[in-house]
Every structure is written in structure tokens, then in C-alpha cells.
Amino acid sequence: MKAWLRLSGVLLLLLVVFSGAAFAGHEEAAVQMASQGSSMPWWAWPLILFIVTFLLGIVAVLGGVGGGVLFVPIIGGFFPFHLDFVRGAGLLVALSGALAAGPGLLKRGMADLRLALPVALIASSCAIVGAMIGLALPTDVINTALGLTILGIVGIMLMAKKSEFPEVKKADSLSTALRINGIYYEASTGEAVNWKVHRTPTGLFLFIIIGVMAGMFGLGAGWANVPVLNILMGAPLKVSVATSKFLLSITDTSAAWIYINNGAVLPMMVVPSIVGIMLGSIVGVKILAKTKPAAIRYIVIILLLFSGMRALLKGLGIWT
Amino acid sequence: MEKKYSATEEQLTYAGILDKGMKLGLLIIISTFAVYAFGILSPHIPLTSVSNYWGLSVHKYLEVAGIHAGWSWLFMLHKGDFLNFVGIAFLSGVTMVCFIGIIPILFRKGDKVYAVIGILEVLVLALAASGILKAGGH
């Protein structure tokens, strides 16, 4: 699969470069078409987008965040694309990453279908509402709210605790009725870990908010899923991370359809972004296997702080 | 040791469908983008003009480009840019197929609550995909 993805990426890169070059040969004048006031040829922005999303894919893996949470504020803040299209592309980027990771996580039993399904039903329904609100609100309002959300995520990243194996003394009645529990094999200790969850009604309620925000901003929602599943509901960290990643494939699907059906998807943005971030993630995983620079998490936080401030100031009309 | 704690039947079925769907979807996305970028099929919006549209809000873009939202792209598949929506829609539809695949297994195992959750999820995704839900302008 990885080799397949690598090949796809190389093909796409060649495609963008050579199709641009071929086009240049035939219509030189058209290639000089201004891009939002610049004199770049049409293929330059998709190529830059591919390179930037490739780098974002690496940084996201090393920083332990999803690609979507970096994609929307950074591409929205510093590229000439309207936020409507950036959010549509952001959802498809997060969705593709989740679809690619899903099979492996499910087969290994790390992502848990019984934990994911009730949560997904709530989050995906609310993501539809969020997407519709997001497309209906004025861009400056969305930018302001996005900026505040990104700054809030930075706060969560700095303060939220994680627990490998949270203590759950007694499963609540709802999770007992739904049989949300499981066993997974922890390779590092060679032991089978029994897990169950508590505070399920509160957790499900929070997924209403998470779903709305995922749809509204196109961010993906791993940054919120993991703390709720792990700290609040008490699922083991690995199960929480894996189930969160899998959940995105369902939550983002419903929101993505709203963006697609409302016209907020431009293939010229979406395809280079999807392939760029997927290839970057593969490279990131390889780097992660050898080393994990401690500084990378702070780089992610600084990137989010900067892009969050950019979105906020853009929304407030201070830095347009 | 690890095999003992392997995933459930429905989980493995879901994973199998997702795996095949995701790979096929990605292949379609890259192939159709090649058709678009190499100009094999002429696009509705010329490649040189796309940059004039991506800075507009979606409502303005639809108005200026003369594009109808919803499933109207199905009638524009002969245009290079709209051909890309085949892969995008395919990737966005894989999850629904995964759920449809596991519902019979859940019923067979007597897991009626999760089977109903699965059906509801399919309905939610179908509603989102239907194009019935339109966002207001801004």
C-alpha cells in the first residue's frame, strides 16, 4: 500500500509539473495568467499546495496531530483560496487520511467499532449541521471563530493530560447496555489489556459539539476526540487515538457531502492536497520510527498559534 | 497470542470493504486528475482561469461560473474538471458501503441495537449525500 501511495504521489508530482510544462508550450500567454494579482502560471499554486501539504503531512505525524487541523488554518491563512474551498478540501484531506488508516486500525483491533458507532452517529449528524452553518455564515465570522478555535486547540495541546490506561472502576449503565468494552494486545508489554468506559452520556453529549465544529471548520476532530475518549470516557490511549482516527472517516464523510453538494470543492485544490498530505504522512511515519525530535511538537504549536492568530486577525479585519 | 484478541467479524468486514474502496477511490482520483490536468477532456473552467475563481466565496463562484450545486456534476462528466468528482464522490461514499456491508452481520449475530445504529448511520450519510440540504448564502 505504501509503495502504491508513493508511486501515486510521484505520478501526481510529475503530472502537475509536466502537464504544466506541456500547457506552457502551447499557450504561453495563458500560462502567464495572473493568480490573484500575481504573475504565476496556473499550475504553480497546485504545485506549491502539493509541496506544502507534503511537509504538513510529515509535521502532523511527528507532532501527533491530524493533517486537517494544520491544513485549514495554514492554507486558509496564507494561500489565495477562499475559506469555503479550504474547508471543503480540509475535510477531504482529513477524510482521506482516516480512510487510509482505518483498515489497518480496525484489523489490528486498535480502533473499536462498538465504541465508534454510537459516537459516530451523533458526530456525523451534527457535522452536517456544522457544515451548513459554516457555509451560511459570513467569512469574517468563520475566520474569527476558526482563529479562536485554533487558539483553543493550542491550549488543549499544552494542558490536556493523557493517560495510557485510565482507571475505570465501574462501567456506566449505557456503555454496559451497549457492550462498549474490549481487549487489545499491548505489544510493548506483551499483555492483553481489558478496557471498559464510563461517563458515556457526557461523552456522547460532547460529540454533538465536536461534530458541529468538525463540519463548520473542516478541521477533522482528532484534537477533541482523543481527550474525550481517553480522559473523560476512560478508553486506553491507543484505543482512543485509533478509534478517533477511524471516527473521522465517518464524521468527515457526512460534512464532506454537504461541501460537495454546495459546490465548495475545487479538484485543483483537493487532489494535490490529498496526495501531498498522504505521502507526507508516510514519510513522517518513517522518520518517527527512527527519531522523534522533541522540538517538533513545539513547532506544531507555534504553527497553530501563528495561523490561529492570522485567522482571528483576518476575521476581525485587522490583518487582511 | 495476538490472534486470540483479533477483531470481530463485522469489524474485519468493515475493514476489508474500506481497504478496497479507499485504494480504488485514490486510483480514480489520481486518474481523473491526470485527464483534467493534461487537458484530455476540456474543463468547464479553463485551467488558466481557475485562479480567478478560487478566491471567491462558494456562492459567488457558483453564480459567476454558471455551475449548479448538488448532483448536477453528473451531467458534466464530459468536462475534465467535473470528471474529478467521480473519485471524490467515490471516496465520500465508501463509508456508507462499509455500513451496508456490516448490517446483515449484526442482525445475524442478534446485535439489533448496533444493526439499527448502522441503519441510522446509512440514513444520515444518505441524507448528507442526497443534496437535499442546501446551505444559505453569505
HADDOCK unambig.tbl for C-alpha pairs under 7 A between the chains (distance, minus, plus):
assign (segid A and resid 12 and name CA) (segid B and resid 30 and name CA) 6.94 0.50 0.50
assign (segid A and resid 15 and name CA) (segid B and resid 34 and name CA) 6.56 0.50 0.50
assign (segid A and resid 16 and name CA) (segid B and resid 37 and name CA) 6.95 0.50 0.50
assign (segid A and resid 19 and name CA) (segid B and resid 37 and name CA) 5.99 0.50 0.50
assign (segid A and resid 19 and name CA) (segid B and resid 38 and name CA) 5.05 0.50 0.50
assign (segid A and resid 30 and name CA) (segid B and resid 48 and name CA) 6.05 0.50 0.50
assign (segid A and resid 31 and name CA) (segid B and resid 48 and name CA) 6.54 0.50 0.50
assign (segid A and resid 33 and name CA) (segid B and resid 48 and name CA) 6.16 0.50 0.50
assign (segid A and resid 35 and name CA) (segid B and resid 51 and name CA) 5.21 0.50 0.50
assign (segid A and resid 35 and name CA) (segid B and resid 52 and name CA) 6.75 0.50 0.50
assign (segid A and resid 36 and name CA) (segid B and resid 51 and name CA) 6.58 0.50 0.50
assign (segid A and resid 36 and name CA) (segid B and resid 52 and name CA) 6.57 0.50 0.50
assign (segid A and resid 42 and name CA) (segid B and resid 47 and name CA) 6.51 0.50 0.50
assign (segid A and resid 42 and name CA) (segid B and resid 48 and name CA) 5.30 0.50 0.50
assign (segid A and resid 42 and name CA) (segid B and resid 51 and name CA) 6.84 0.50 0.50
assign (segid A and resid 80 and name CA) (segid B and resid 55 and name CA) 5.94 0.50 0.50
assign (segid A and resid 81 and name CA) (segid B and resid 54 and name CA) 5.10 0.50 0.50
assign (segid A and resid 81 and name CA) (segid B and resid 55 and name CA) 4.72 0.50 0.50
assign (segid A and resid 82 and name CA) (segid B and resid 54 and name CA) 5.97 0.50 0.50
assign (segid A and resid 82 and name CA) (segid B and resid 55 and name CA) 4.52 0.50 0.50
assign (segid A and resid 82 and name CA) (segid B and resid 56 and name CA) 5.80 0.50 0.50
assign (segid A and resid 82 and name CA) (segid B and resid 57 and name CA) 5.98 0.50 0.50
assign (segid A and resid 84 and name CA) (segid B and resid 57 and name CA) 6.23 0.50 0.50
assign (segid A and resid 84 and name CA) (segid B and resid 58 and name CA) 6.12 0.50 0.50
assign (segid A and resid 99 and name CA) (segid B and resid 18 and name CA) 6.92 0.50 0.50
assign (segid A and resid 99 and name CA) (segid B and resid 22 and name CA) 6.16 0.50 0.50
assign (segid A and resid 100 and name CA) (segid B and resid 22 and name CA) 6.44 0.50 0.50
assign (segid A and resid 102 and name CA) (segid B and resid 15 and name CA) 6.84 0.50 0.50
assign (segid A and resid 103 and name CA) (segid B and resid 15 and name CA) 4.26 0.50 0.50
assign (segid A and resid 103 and name CA) (segid B and resid 16 and name CA) 6.69 0.50 0.50
assign (segid A and resid 103 and name CA) (segid B and resid 18 and name CA) 6.12 0.50 0.50
assign (segid A and resid 103 and name CA) (segid B and resid 19 and name CA) 5.45 0.50 0.50
assign (segid A and resid 106 and name CA) (segid B and resid 11 and name CA) 6.19 0.50 0.50
assign (segid A and resid 106 and name CA) (segid B and resid 12 and name CA) 6.77 0.50 0.50
assign (segid A and resid 106 and name CA) (segid B and resid 15 and name CA) 5.87 0.50 0.50
assign (segid A and resid 107 and name CA) (segid B and resid 7 and name CA) 6.01 0.50 0.50
assign (segid A and resid 107 and name CA) (segid B and resid 12 and name CA) 5.70 0.50 0.50
assign (segid A and resid 107 and name CA) (segid B and resid 15 and name CA) 6.32 0.50 0.50
assign (segid A and resid 108 and name CA) (segid B and resid 6 and name CA) 6.56 0.50 0.50
assign (segid A and resid 108 and name CA) (segid B and resid 7 and name CA) 6.61 0.50 0.50
assign (segid A and resid 109 and name CA) (segid B and resid 6 and name CA) 6.02 0.50 0.50
assign (segid A and resid 109 and name CA) (segid B and resid 7 and name CA) 4.81 0.50 0.50
assign (segid A and resid 113 and name CA) (segid B and resid 11 and name CA) 6.26 0.50 0.50
assign (segid A and resid 118 and name CA) (segid B and resid 117 and name CA) 6.83 0.50 0.50
assign (segid A and resid 121 and name CA) (segid B and resid 121 and name CA) 5.59 0.50 0.50
assign (segid A and resid 125 and name CA) (segid B and resid 124 and name CA) 6.24 0.50 0.50
assign (segid A and resid 128 and name CA) (segid B and resid 128 and name CA) 6.72 0.50 0.50
assign (segid A and resid 132 and name CA) (segid B and resid 135 and name CA) 4.91 0.50 0.50
assign (segid A and resid 135 and name CA) (segid B and resid 135 and name CA) 5.84 0.50 0.50
assign (segid A and resid 136 and name CA) (segid B and resid 135 and name CA) 5.54 0.50 0.50
assign (segid A and resid 136 and name CA) (segid B and resid 136 and name CA) 4.70 0.50 0.50
assign (segid A and resid 136 and name CA) (segid B and resid 137 and name CA) 5.32 0.50 0.50
assign (segid A and resid 136 and name CA) (segid B and resid 138 and name CA) 5.54 0.50 0.50
assign (segid A and resid 137 and name CA) (segid B and resid 138 and name CA) 5.86 0.50 0.50
assign (segid A and resid 138 and name CA) (segid B and resid 138 and name CA) 5.17 0.50 0.50
assign (segid A and resid 183 and name CA) (segid B and resid 5 and name CA) 6.49 0.50 0.50
assign (segid A and resid 184 and name CA) (segid B and resid 5 and name CA) 6.07 0.50 0.50
assign (segid A and resid 185 and name CA) (segid B and resid 2 and name CA) 6.02 0.50 0.50
assign (segid A and resid 185 and name CA) (segid B and resid 5 and name CA) 6.52 0.50 0.50
assign (segid A and resid 250 and name CA) (segid B and resid 95 and name CA) 6.43 0.50 0.50
assign (segid A and resid 253 and name CA) (segid B and resid 92 and name CA) 5.49 0.50 0.50
assign (segid A and resid 254 and name CA) (segid B and resid 125 and name CA) 5.41 0.50 0.50
assign (segid A and resid 254 and name CA) (segid B and resid 128 and name CA) 5.50 0.50 0.50
assign (segid A and resid 257 and name CA) (segid B and resid 92 and name CA) 6.95 0.50 0.50
assign (segid A and resid 257 and name CA) (segid B and resid 128 and name CA) 5.61 0.50 0.50
assign (segid A and resid 257 and name CA) (segid B and resid 129 and name CA) 5.11 0.50 0.50
assign (segid A and resid 258 and name CA) (segid B and resid 128 and name CA) 5.91 0.50 0.50
assign (segid A and resid 258 and name CA) (segid B and resid 129 and name CA) 6.98 0.50 0.50
assign (segid A and resid 261 and name CA) (segid B and resid 69 and name CA) 5.64 0.50 0.50
assign (segid A and resid 261 and name CA) (segid B and resid 70 and name CA) 4.03 0.50 0.50
assign (segid A and resid 261 and name CA) (segid B and resid 71 and name CA) 6.60 0.50 0.50
assign (segid A and resid 261 and name CA) (segid B and resid 131 and name CA) 5.41 0.50 0.50
assign (segid A and resid 262 and name CA) (segid B and resid 69 and name CA) 5.17 0.50 0.50
assign (segid A and resid 262 and name CA) (segid B and resid 70 and name CA) 6.02 0.50 0.50
assign (segid A and resid 262 and name CA) (segid B and resid 134 and name CA) 6.56 0.50 0.50
assign (segid A and resid 262 and name CA) (segid B and resid 135 and name CA) 6.94 0.50 0.50
assign (segid A and resid 263 and name CA) (segid B and resid 58 and name CA) 6.40 0.50 0.50
assign (segid A and resid 263 and name CA) (segid B and resid 62 and name CA) 6.94 0.50 0.50
assign (segid A and resid 263 and name CA) (segid B and resid 69 and name CA) 5.20 0.50 0.50
assign (segid A and resid 264 and name CA) (segid B and resid 58 and name CA) 5.55 0.50 0.50
assign (segid A and resid 267 and name CA) (segid B and resid 81 and name CA) 6.75 0.50 0.50
assign (segid A and resid 267 and name CA) (segid B and resid 84 and name CA) 6.24 0.50 0.50
assign (segid A and resid 271 and name CA) (segid B and resid 29 and name CA) 6.97 0.50 0.50
